[in-house]
């Protein structure tokens, strides 16, 4: 292990921020394993060996199907919303991992605006807590929100042309 990396990783680990280490990720499955020289198969295995710091116990009272979204889209959206202290009175734009992000931002008291390319998602978004739904393919609709957000959480991997409009 490179000394500079060890120092960097040690600092991240001390602060419980290992997930932000960009130089040594080993993914759960089909990823080169730097420790064994092989490939990881954790996603398809009956057993996996991992550091206990990265494992949590799921109560038998809670179904795994109900828990899984909290461990993926849930933490992906919860973490930045909490880190940037999203709260009541803020206007928040969301795009990508919508369901969990909408629920969290709504629960935190924010005015929630969901961006989507699919008009068919409007009803669900509002049921989950979105105050407004913007179809991101509609440039006029996007312009209405220009420079109006306190926070935008964008987990979309593609960039519609209209998303180049300044929103914050």
KOLDRENLUM-325213 format. One record per residue (C-alpha): x, y, z; residue in one letter; residue number from 1. Coordinates in Angstrom, 2 decimals, decimal comma. Example, Ala and Ser with C-alpha at 12.3 -4.5 7.8 and 13.67 -1.06 7.14 Angstrom:
site c1->12,30&c2->-4,50&c3->7,80&tike->a&lumvex->1
site c1->13,67&c2->-1,06&c3->7,14&tike->s&lumvex->2
REM end
This chain:
site c1->0,00&c2->0,00&c3->0,00&tike->x&lumvex->1
site c1->1,37&c2->3,41&c3->-0,97&tike->x&lumvex->2
site c1->2,31&c2->5,48&c3->2,09&tike->x&lumvex->3
site c1->0,51&c2->8,62&c3->0,93&tike->x&lumvex->4
site c1->-2,62&c2->6,64&c3->0,27&tike->x&lumvex->5
site c1->-2,45&c2->4,95&c3->3,67&tike->x&lumvex->6
site c1->-2,26&c2->8,36&c3->5,31&tike->x&lumvex->7
site c1->-5,19&c2->9,62&c3->3,25&tike->x&lumvex->8
site c1->-7,26&c2->6,49&c3->3,96&tike->x&lumvex->9
site c1->-6,40&c2->6,65&c3->7,65&tike->x&lumvex->10
site c1->-7,71&c2->10,20&c3->7,82&tike->x&lumvex->11
site c1->-10,90&c2->9,24&c3->5,99&tike->x&lumvex->12
site c1->-11,37&c2->6,20&c3->8,21&tike->x&lumvex->13
site c1->-10,81&c2->8,23&c3->11,37&tike->x&lumvex->14
site c1->-13,65&c2->10,53&c3->10,28&tike->x&lumvex->15
site c1->-15,86&c2->7,65&c3->9,04&tike->x&lumvex->16
site c1->-15,65&c2->8,96&c3->5,46&tike->x&lumvex->17
site c1->-14,11&c2->5,96&c3->3,69&tike->x&lumvex->18
site c1->-16,80&c2->6,09&c3->1,00&tike->x&lumvex->19
site c1->-15,19&c2->9,29&c3->-0,32&tike->x&lumvex->20
site c1->-11,86&c2->7,63&c3->-1,08&tike->x&lumvex->21
site c1->-11,54&c2->7,84&c3->-4,85&tike->x&lumvex->22
site c1->-8,27&c2->5,99&c3->-5,32&tike->x&lumvex->23
site c1->-9,01&c2->2,48&c3->-4,07&tike->x&lumvex->24
site c1->-12,62&c2->1,40&c3->-4,49&tike->x&lumvex->25
site c1->-13,31&c2->-2,33&c3->-4,52&tike->x&lumvex->26
site c1->-16,87&c2->-2,98&c3->-5,58&tike->x&lumvex->27
site c1->-19,00&c2->-5,85&c3->-4,31&tike->x&lumvex->28
site c1->-19,08&c2->-7,87&c3->-7,51&tike->x&lumvex->29
site c1->-17,11&c2->-8,19&c3->-10,73&tike->x&lumvex->30
site c1->-14,42&c2->-5,82&c3->-9,49&tike->x&lumvex->31
site c1->-10,66&c2->-6,39&c3->-9,32&tike->x&lumvex->32
site c1->-9,84&c2->-7,36&c3->-5,74&tike->x&lumvex->33
site c1->-6,62&c2->-5,58&c3->-4,78&tike->x&lumvex->34
site c1->-6,14&c2->-7,88&c3->-1,79&tike->x&lumvex->35
site c1->-6,47&c2->-11,30&c3->-3,45&tike->x&lumvex->36
site c1->-5,58&c2->-10,43&c3->-7,03&tike->x&lumvex->37
site c1->-8,83&c2->-12,06&c3->-8,14&tike->x&lumvex->38
site c1->-12,28&c2->-10,70&c3->-8,87&tike->x&lumvex->39
site c1->-15,03&c2->-10,05&c3->-6,33&tike->x&lumvex->40
site c1->-18,25&c2->-12,05&c3->-6,54&tike->x&lumvex->41
site c1->-20,02&c2->-10,75&c3->-3,42&tike->x&lumvex->42
site c1->-23,21&c2->-9,73&c3->-5,16&tike->x&lumvex->43
site c1->-23,81&c2->-13,31&c3->-6,27&tike->x&lumvex->44
site c1->-22,38&c2->-15,21&c3->-3,32&tike->x&lumvex->45
site c1->-24,04&c2->-16,90&c3->-0,40&tike->x&lumvex->46
site c1->-21,27&c2->-15,57&c3->1,84&tike->x&lumvex->47
site c1->-18,89&c2->-12,63&c3->1,68&tike->x&lumvex->48
site c1->-16,01&c2->-11,54&c3->3,89&tike->x&lumvex->49
site c1->-15,91&c2->-7,81&c3->4,57&tike->x&lumvex->50
site c1->-14,64&c2->-5,43&c3->7,22&tike->x&lumvex->51
site c1->-17,23&c2->-5,23&c3->10,02&tike->x&lumvex->52
site c1->-17,20&c2->-1,43&c3->9,75&tike->x&lumvex->53
site c1->-19,09&c2->-1,76&c3->6,46&tike->x&lumvex->54
site c1->-21,76&c2->-4,22&c3->7,56&tike->x&lumvex->55
site c1->-25,05&c2->-3,64&c3->9,29&tike->x&lumvex->56
site c1->-27,59&c2->-6,03&c3->10,66&tike->x&lumvex->57
site c1->-31,09&c2->-5,85&c3->9,24&tike->x&lumvex->58
site c1->-33,75&c2->-6,83&c3->11,73&tike->x&lumvex->59
site c1->-35,74&c2->-9,94&c3->10,88&tike->x&lumvex->60
site c1->-38,82&c2->-7,81&c3->11,64&tike->x&lumvex->61
site c1->-38,11&c2->-5,73&c3->8,53&tike->x&lumvex->62
site c1->-38,28&c2->-7,21&c3->5,05&tike->x&lumvex->63
site c1->-35,14&c2->-7,03&c3->2,94&tike->x&lumvex->64
site c1->-37,16&c2->-5,73&c3->-0,02&tike->x&lumvex->65
site c1->-38,30&c2->-2,76&c3->2,08&tike->x&lumvex->66
site c1->-34,80&c2->-2,15&c3->3,43&tike->x&lumvex->67
site c1->-32,85&c2->-2,29&c3->0,16&tike->x&lumvex->68
site c1->-33,97&c2->1,15&c3->-1,14&tike->x&lumvex->69
site c1->-32,79&c2->2,76&c3->2,09&tike->x&lumvex->70
site c1->-29,32&c2->1,30&c3->1,65&tike->x&lumvex->71
site c1->-28,91&c2->2,43&c3->-1,94&tike->x&lumvex->72
site c1->-31,01&c2->5,36&c3->-3,15&tike->x&lumvex->73
site c1->-31,82&c2->6,19&c3->0,47&tike->x&lumvex->74
site c1->-28,31&c2->6,87&c3->1,70&tike->x&lumvex->75
site c1->-27,28&c2->8,33&c3->-1,66&tike->x&lumvex->76
site c1->-29,91&c2->11,04&c3->-1,27&tike->x&lumvex->77
site c1->-30,11&c2->11,35&c3->2,54&tike->x&lumvex->78
site c1->-26,40&c2->11,99&c3->2,98&tike->x&lumvex->79
site c1->-26,14&c2->15,19&c3->0,88&tike->x&lumvex->80
site c1->-29,50&c2->16,50&c3->2,09&tike->x&lumvex->81
site c1->-28,31&c2->16,21&c3->5,70&tike->x&lumvex->82
site c1->-24,74&c2->17,32&c3->4,95&tike->x&lumvex->83
site c1->-25,96&c2->20,57&c3->3,36&tike->x&lumvex->84
site c1->-28,59&c2->20,98&c3->6,10&tike->x&lumvex->85
site c1->-31,66&c2->21,09&c3->3,86&tike->x&lumvex->86
site c1->-34,51&c2->22,31&c3->6,00&tike->x&lumvex->87
site c1->-37,86&c2->24,09&c3->6,14&tike->x&lumvex->88
site c1->-38,18&c2->27,13&c3->3,93&tike->x&lumvex->89
site c1->-35,59&c2->26,05&c3->1,35&tike->x&lumvex->90
site c1->-36,42&c2->25,39&c3->-2,28&tike->x&lumvex->91
site c1->-34,86&c2->22,08&c3->-3,33&tike->x&lumvex->92
site c1->-34,57&c2->20,70&c3->-6,85&tike->x&lumvex->93
site c1->-34,30&c2->16,95&c3->-7,26&tike->x&lumvex->94
site c1->-33,57&c2->14,76&c3->-10,24&tike->x&lumvex->95
site c1->-32,61&c2->11,13&c3->-10,64&tike->x&lumvex->96
site c1->-33,20&c2->9,00&c3->-7,57&tike->x&lumvex->97
site c1->-36,54&c2->10,65&c3->-7,00&tike->x&lumvex->98
site c1->-38,65&c2->8,54&c3->-4,64&tike->x&lumvex->99
site c1->-36,35&c2->8,55&c3->-1,63&tike->x&lumvex->100
site c1->-35,08&c2->12,08&c3->-2,24&tike->x&lumvex->101
site c1->-38,61&c2->13,45&c3->-2,46&tike->x&lumvex->102
site c1->-39,63&c2->11,70&c3->0,74&tike->x&lumvex->103
site c1->-36,60&c2->12,95&c3->2,68&tike->x&lumvex->104
site c1->-36,68&c2->16,56&c3->1,41&tike->x&lumvex->105
site c1->-40,43&c2->16,76&c3->2,06&tike->x&lumvex->106
site c1->-39,96&c2->15,36&c3->5,57&tike->x&lumvex->107
site c1->-37,24&c2->17,97&c3->6,22&tike->x&lumvex->108
site c1->-39,78&c2->20,69&c3->5,37&tike->x&lumvex->109
site c1->-38,28&c2->21,88&c3->2,08&tike->x&lumvex->110
site c1->-40,26&c2->23,08&c3->-0,91&tike->x&lumvex->111
site c1->-39,63&c2->20,14&c3->-3,24&tike->x&lumvex->112
site c1->-39,38&c2->20,51&c3->-7,01&tike->x&lumvex->113
site c1->-38,80&c2->17,26&c3->-8,90&tike->x&lumvex->114
site c1->-37,23&c2->17,31&c3->-12,37&tike->x&lumvex->115
site c1->-38,15&c2->14,49&c3->-14,71&tike->x&lumvex->116
site c1->-38,28&c2->13,77&c3->-18,41&tike->x&lumvex->117
site c1->-41,45&c2->11,71&c3->-17,91&tike->x&lumvex->118
site c1->-44,81&c2->13,48&c3->-17,40&tike->x&lumvex->119
site c1->-46,20&c2->10,13&c3->-16,22&tike->x&lumvex->120
site c1->-44,25&c2->10,47&c3->-12,96&tike->x&lumvex->121
site c1->-46,11&c2->13,62&c3->-11,86&tike->x&lumvex->122
site c1->-48,88&c2->11,92&c3->-9,88&tike->x&lumvex->123
site c1->-46,48&c2->9,64&c3->-7,97&tike->x&lumvex->124
site c1->-44,07&c2->12,51&c3->-7,28&tike->x&lumvex->125
site c1->-46,83&c2->14,63&c3->-5,75&tike->x&lumvex->126
site c1->-48,14&c2->11,67&c3->-3,73&tike->x&lumvex->127
site c1->-44,62&c2->11,20&c3->-2,31&tike->x&lumvex->128
site c1->-44,32&c2->14,86&c3->-1,32&tike->x&lumvex->129
site c1->-43,19&c2->16,91&c3->-4,33&tike->x&lumvex->130
site c1->-44,72&c2->20,37&c3->-4,34&tike->x&lumvex->131
site c1->-44,06&c2->20,76&c3->-8,04&tike->x&lumvex->132
site c1->-42,93&c2->18,61&c3->-10,97&tike->x&lumvex->133
site c1->-40,98&c2->20,13&c3->-13,85&tike->x&lumvex->134
site c1->-40,62&c2->18,32&c3->-17,17&tike->x&lumvex->135
site c1->-36,95&c2->18,97&c3->-17,89&tike->x&lumvex->136
site c1->-37,41&c2->18,67&c3->-21,67&tike->x&lumvex->137
site c1->-39,56&c2->21,82&c3->-21,56&tike->x&lumvex->138
site c1->-37,13&c2->24,75&c3->-21,76&tike->x&lumvex->139
site c1->-39,81&c2->27,34&c3->-20,86&tike->x&lumvex->140
site c1->-40,69&c2->25,37&c3->-17,73&tike->x&lumvex->141
site c1->-37,00&c2->25,14&c3->-16,82&tike->x&lumvex->142
site c1->-36,47&c2->28,88&c3->-17,33&tike->x&lumvex->143
site c1->-39,27&c2->29,63&c3->-14,83&tike->x&lumvex->144
site c1->-36,99&c2->28,19&c3->-12,14&tike->x&lumvex->145
site c1->-33,79&c2->29,89&c3->-13,23&tike->x&lumvex->146
site c1->-31,65&c2->30,96&c3->-10,25&tike->x&lumvex->147
site c1->-34,34&c2->30,06&c3->-7,73&tike->x&lumvex->148
site c1->-33,02&c2->27,05&c3->-5,79&tike->x&lumvex->149
site c1->-31,27&c2->26,87&c3->-2,44&tike->x&lumvex->150
site c1->-30,08&c2->23,34&c3->-3,19&tike->x&lumvex->151
site c1->-30,14&c2->20,92&c3->-6,11&tike->x&lumvex->152
site c1->-29,52&c2->17,20&c3->-5,74&tike->x&lumvex->153
site c1->-28,80&c2->15,80&c3->-9,18&tike->x&lumvex->154
site c1->-28,30&c2->12,04&c3->-9,47&tike->x&lumvex->155
site c1->-29,10&c2->11,92&c3->-13,19&tike->x&lumvex->156
site c1->-26,38&c2->10,36&c3->-15,33&tike->x&lumvex->157
site c1->-27,59&c2->11,94&c3->-18,59&tike->x&lumvex->158
site c1->-27,80&c2->15,64&c3->-19,36&tike->x&lumvex->159
site c1->-30,84&c2->16,89&c3->-21,29&tike->x&lumvex->160
site c1->-29,94&c2->20,04&c3->-23,22&tike->x&lumvex->161
site c1->-32,32&c2->22,16&c3->-21,16&tike->x&lumvex->162
site c1->-30,44&c2->21,29&c3->-17,95&tike->x&lumvex->163
site c1->-27,74&c2->23,77&c3->-18,94&tike->x&lumvex->164
site c1->-30,03&c2->26,57&c3->-17,72&tike->x&lumvex->165
site c1->-28,73&c2->28,11&c3->-14,50&tike->x&lumvex->166
site c1->-30,96&c2->26,91&c3->-11,67&tike->x&lumvex->167
site c1->-29,10&c2->28,06&c3->-8,56&tike->x&lumvex->168
REM end
